[in-house]
Every structure is written in C-alpha cells, then in structure tokens.
C-alpha cells in the first residue's frame, strides 16, 4: 500500500512538472486564468495520514518481531533449549512431546541421567523395514513388560525391594551359553510351580550340596496289605526308594532293604 501511494504521488508530481513545462513553452494570453495542478486539500492530508499509518505499523511489526525473537531465544544455532549441531539436535532441560517422536538415537549429557516420564505408561516399540512390530518395552506401575525376548548382562531390583520375573500367560526361559547362576547371599531361594518341576542335565549331573536335604510329602510304599498291617504304626525310620520310572517314595526301614519294584507306589504311578 505504501508503494502504491508513493507511486501515485510521484506520478502526480511528474504530470504537474510536464504541464508546467508545456505552459512555459506556449504563448500566454493576456487574460489567461491559471489553475493549480497537484494534490491539495483533503487529498493531501489523507495521503500524509496513510503514509504515517503505514510507518507506525511497520515500527510496531518490527518491535513485535524483535520481542518474539528475544522471548523465544532465537539464535543462529537454534531456538531456546533446542540446538542444531553437526551431529544432530541437542535438547536441554525438560521437554514435553505431544505427538510420536521418531529418532535414531537419544543420548543424555555426560555424567547426567536420561529420564523419560509419563503420567501413564512409557512404551518403546521396535519395528522392521516393513513396519512390523519386532520388540516392545512397556514400563508401568507394575514394572517392566517385555513383548519379546530380552538380552541383558544384569537385572537387579531397587534396594530393599524384591525382584520378580513373571510370564502371566506364557513360559519364562533363561538361557546362557556358559551357564545360568541364581544365588541368594542373605536369603532363601524358592522355585514353585503348579504342575511339574523338571531338573534336567543332558551331559552332566545334578549336584545338591547342603547340610540338610529335605524331601517333603513323599508317599509311603508297601509290598502288600498284610505287610502294611503288620508294620508298626509308630515307625519313625524310613528308607528312601526309587522306582524304575524315577519316582521317589518312602519305605519302612528294616534289617535289610525294603525297597521293591513291586511296591504299590511304583505300580500305580
């Protein structure tokens, strides 16, 4: 708009100059009446008003632009806590992401932790080039939930807290090429299951080393009903026997071995 009024003003001035030049070259009549040519009166005042208004608008816009640059901390390297470096983008301080964030790597500053915080769960997904989900990690109020296999050199709980590994609907498998070691330096180690607990060694042996080894709830076997009725009801010493199928049972101890393959425990197992 400013250019329009300036061009209009220059055009009127140019026409006034041309008319004045032509009047000087033409012979004048004795009683010729002269008419003023140009912008006069209310037109001139309106032109000055619009020019002044545009100038004020430009000054206000320039001041607002400088204020926004100052508040947002715009620099050559970036904006605010966001800095653009040769290696990527550097973000300092607390940041909030309202939409999904797609990055290749996330690093914290040296000697500083990296904290990811959410009001609900924090979910990290890994996908292949086809967009299929290959791995998932969900951290919530109940702990960490892994959607697929996990490979880690160390798993520990917080101080004075229990460590629990659980698979609610599937199996839990721990594998290592050189062995898996589970130890409790100052407490008990318990392994419970609903059905069967298998301890299997394909090439080596199963070694139980303790001052006392207790096997509770073992069945008591007998050869026949007559021998069972003749056995002392106050029997306190038993012999540990093994069936051909590997099942353990107790047999009342005698002068000799009382373990028999024809025991009722081996026959009905």
VMD Tcl script that draws the C-alpha trace (Angstrom):
set ca {
  {0.00 0.00 0.00}
  {2.89 2.31 0.77}
  {4.40 1.67 -2.65}
  {1.03 2.39 -4.28}
  {0.70 5.80 -2.62}
  {4.32 6.69 -3.33}
  {3.94 5.79 -7.00}
  {0.71 7.77 -7.14}
  {2.40 10.78 -5.55}
  {5.37 10.62 -7.94}
  {3.03 10.28 -10.93}
  {1.07 13.37 -9.90}
  {4.29 15.31 -9.42}
  {5.55 14.20 -12.83}
  {2.31 15.28 -14.51}
  {2.49 18.63 -12.74}
  {6.06 19.14 -13.98}
  {5.12 18.27 -17.55}
  {2.17 20.66 -17.54}
  {4.28 23.42 -16.09}
  {6.94 22.90 -18.78}
  {4.36 22.97 -21.56}
  {2.84 26.16 -20.18}
  {6.25 27.85 -20.22}
  {6.77 26.98 -23.92}
  {3.29 28.04 -25.06}
  {2.45 31.72 -25.61}
  {0.24 33.06 -22.84}
  {-2.85 35.04 -23.40}
  {-3.19 38.30 -21.69}
  {-6.19 37.34 -19.62}
  {-5.37 33.60 -19.26}
  {-6.52 32.11 -15.95}
  {-4.08 29.74 -14.16}
  {-5.34 26.59 -12.38}
  {-3.23 24.86 -9.71}
  {-2.28 21.25 -10.56}
  {-1.34 18.70 -7.83}
  {-2.60 17.20 -4.54}
  {-4.14 19.80 -2.35}
  {-6.70 19.99 0.41}
  {-8.18 16.84 1.95}
  {-6.41 14.54 -0.59}
  {-3.03 15.73 0.60}
  {-3.97 15.28 4.23}
  {-5.30 11.73 3.57}
  {-2.08 10.82 1.77}
  {0.03 12.01 4.68}
  {-2.22 10.17 7.12}
  {-1.89 6.84 5.28}
  {1.87 7.24 4.98}
  {2.10 7.94 8.72}
  {-0.18 4.96 9.50}
  {1.96 2.60 7.41}
  {5.10 3.89 9.09}
  {3.63 3.26 12.57}
  {2.51 -0.23 11.50}
  {5.99 -1.05 10.24}
  {7.55 0.12 13.51}
  {5.08 -1.94 15.58}
  {5.69 -5.05 13.46}
  {9.44 -4.63 13.78}
  {9.15 -4.24 17.56}
  {6.92 -7.33 17.83}
  {9.36 -9.36 15.73}
  {12.29 -8.34 17.92}
  {10.28 -9.16 21.06}
  {9.35 -12.65 19.76}
  {12.97 -13.36 18.84}
  {14.05 -12.28 22.31}
  {11.41 -14.29 24.18}
  {11.82 -17.47 22.12}
  {15.60 -17.10 22.33}
  {16.20 -17.49 18.62}
  {19.85 -17.75 17.73}
  {21.90 -18.91 14.79}
  {22.26 -22.38 16.36}
  {18.60 -22.94 17.23}
  {15.70 -21.85 19.42}
  {15.56 -21.89 23.22}
  {16.85 -25.17 24.66}
  {16.90 -26.69 21.17}
  {20.25 -26.52 19.42}
  {21.12 -27.75 15.95}
  {24.62 -29.23 15.82}
  {26.63 -31.16 13.26}
  {25.76 -34.46 14.94}
  {22.03 -33.75 15.21}
  {19.69 -31.91 17.56}
  {20.61 -31.14 21.17}
  {17.77 -30.58 23.61}
  {18.44 -29.32 27.13}
  {16.10 -29.09 30.11}
  {12.60 -30.56 30.48}
  {10.71 -31.14 27.22}
  {7.20 -32.37 26.52}
  {6.24 -34.28 23.36}
  {2.54 -34.38 22.47}
  {2.96 -36.43 19.28}
  {5.08 -39.52 18.43}
  {8.83 -38.92 18.33}
  {10.89 -40.72 15.70}
  {14.64 -40.58 16.27}
  {17.63 -42.78 15.59}
  {19.47 -42.28 18.88}
  {18.81 -40.47 22.15}
  {21.74 -39.54 24.39}
  {21.97 -37.57 27.59}
  {24.74 -35.23 28.57}
  {27.91 -36.65 30.07}
  {27.53 -37.68 33.72}
  {23.77 -36.99 33.55}
  {20.89 -39.50 33.55}
  {18.26 -39.72 30.83}
  {14.75 -39.53 32.32}
  {11.59 -40.47 30.40}
  {8.44 -39.59 32.33}
  {4.76 -40.15 31.61}
  {1.51 -39.93 33.57}
  {0.69 -43.49 32.50}
  {2.99 -45.98 30.79}
  {6.16 -45.48 28.79}
  {6.18 -47.75 25.73}
  {9.15 -48.24 23.40}
  {8.48 -50.11 20.14}
  {10.96 -51.54 17.64}
  {9.82 -52.16 14.06}
  {11.48 -53.57 10.96}
  {11.58 -52.03 7.49}
  {8.10 -53.48 6.79}
  {6.63 -51.65 9.76}
  {6.04 -54.87 11.72}
  {6.50 -54.84 15.49}
  {9.63 -56.80 16.45}
  {10.14 -55.71 20.05}
  {8.27 -53.80 22.74}
  {9.11 -52.47 26.18}
  {6.39 -51.10 28.45}
  {7.23 -49.57 31.81}
  {4.27 -49.01 34.12}
  {3.20 -49.13 37.74}
  {3.59 -52.93 37.88}
  {7.11 -52.96 36.46}
  {8.60 -53.56 33.04}
  {6.72 -55.65 30.48}
  {8.68 -57.08 27.54}
  {6.78 -58.08 24.43}
  {9.61 -60.27 23.07}
  {12.92 -61.71 24.20}
  {15.29 -59.68 26.38}
  {19.08 -59.75 26.31}
  {20.82 -58.03 29.19}
  {24.00 -58.58 31.24}
  {22.43 -57.60 34.55}
  {18.97 -57.44 36.16}
  {18.52 -56.05 39.65}
  {15.80 -54.59 41.83}
  {15.83 -51.39 43.82}
  {17.38 -51.53 47.31}
  {15.06 -53.21 49.86}
  {12.76 -54.33 47.03}
  {12.01 -57.78 45.64}
  {12.91 -58.80 42.09}
  {10.14 -60.69 40.31}
  {10.31 -62.24 36.86}
  {6.88 -63.32 35.65}
  {5.22 -64.50 32.44}
  {1.43 -64.48 33.10}
  {0.32 -66.43 30.01}
  {3.49 -67.98 28.54}
  {6.69 -69.64 29.68}
  {9.77 -67.96 31.16}
  {13.07 -69.12 29.69}
  {16.55 -68.10 30.81}
  {19.40 -69.19 28.55}
  {23.13 -68.65 28.57}
  {25.88 -70.47 26.65}
  {28.18 -70.67 29.70}
  {25.59 -71.22 32.39}
  {22.88 -69.55 34.43}
  {23.66 -68.76 38.04}
  {20.98 -67.82 40.57}
  {22.20 -67.03 44.10}
  {20.74 -65.56 47.28}
  {23.59 -64.42 49.51}
  {21.48 -63.48 52.54}
  {18.15 -65.23 51.99}
  {16.23 -68.17 50.59}
  {15.82 -69.31 47.03}
  {12.37 -70.70 46.20}
  {11.10 -72.28 42.98}
  {7.39 -73.15 42.90}
  {5.16 -74.35 40.10}
  {1.60 -75.59 39.65}
  {2.35 -78.83 37.84}
  {5.83 -80.30 37.43}
  {9.31 -79.02 38.19}
  {11.97 -80.54 35.93}
  {15.68 -80.54 36.71}
  {17.48 -81.96 33.70}
  {21.12 -82.26 32.76}
  {21.87 -83.70 29.32}
  {25.60 -84.34 29.78}
  {26.49 -83.56 33.40}
  {24.93 -84.24 36.77}
  {22.60 -82.53 39.21}
  {24.53 -81.74 42.38}
  {22.77 -80.87 45.65}
  {25.19 -79.67 48.30}
  {23.75 -78.80 51.72}
  {23.92 -79.80 55.35}
  {20.32 -80.99 55.19}
  {18.27 -82.04 52.17}
  {14.56 -82.41 52.87}
  {12.01 -84.01 50.57}
  {8.53 -83.40 51.93}
  {5.19 -85.09 51.14}
  {6.77 -88.27 49.77}
  {4.37 -91.22 49.57}
  {4.91 -94.27 51.75}
  {5.04 -97.58 49.90}
  {4.33 -101.16 50.99}
  {4.56 -104.65 49.45}
  {1.08 -105.88 50.29}
  {-1.81 -105.22 52.61}
  {-0.60 -107.91 55.01}
  {2.83 -106.33 55.32}
  {1.24 -102.92 55.71}
  {-0.99 -104.15 58.52}
  {1.90 -105.89 60.22}
  {4.10 -102.77 60.08}
  {4.47 -100.79 63.23}
  {2.23 -97.69 63.35}
  {4.94 -95.89 65.27}
  {7.52 -96.28 62.51}
  {9.92 -93.33 62.59}
  {12.75 -94.56 60.36}
  {12.17 -94.92 56.63}
  {14.23 -95.85 53.65}
  {14.28 -93.67 50.55}
  {13.49 -95.75 47.48}
  {13.43 -95.06 43.77}
  {11.02 -96.69 41.32}
  {12.20 -97.77 37.85}
  {10.44 -94.71 36.42}
  {12.39 -92.40 38.76}
  {9.65 -91.72 41.31}
  {10.76 -91.44 44.95}
  {8.90 -92.97 47.87}
  {9.47 -93.94 51.48}
  {9.55 -97.50 52.71}
  {9.63 -98.54 56.39}
  {13.19 -99.36 57.31}
  {14.04 -102.90 58.33}
  {17.02 -105.11 58.93}
  {17.59 -105.27 55.17}
  {16.47 -103.11 52.30}
  {12.69 -102.88 51.93}
  {12.69 -101.17 48.53}
  {10.83 -103.28 45.97}
  {9.92 -102.59 42.40}
  {6.54 -104.19 43.09}
  {5.60 -101.54 45.64}
  {2.15 -100.03 45.34}
  {3.69 -96.62 44.65}
  {5.64 -97.90 41.65}
  {2.72 -99.95 40.34}
  {0.19 -97.11 40.44}
  {2.47 -94.32 39.30}
}
mol new
graphics top color blue
foreach p $ca { graphics top sphere $p radius 0.5 }
foreach p [lrange $ca 0 end-1] q [lrange $ca 1 end] { graphics top cylinder $p $q radius 0.2 }
display resetview
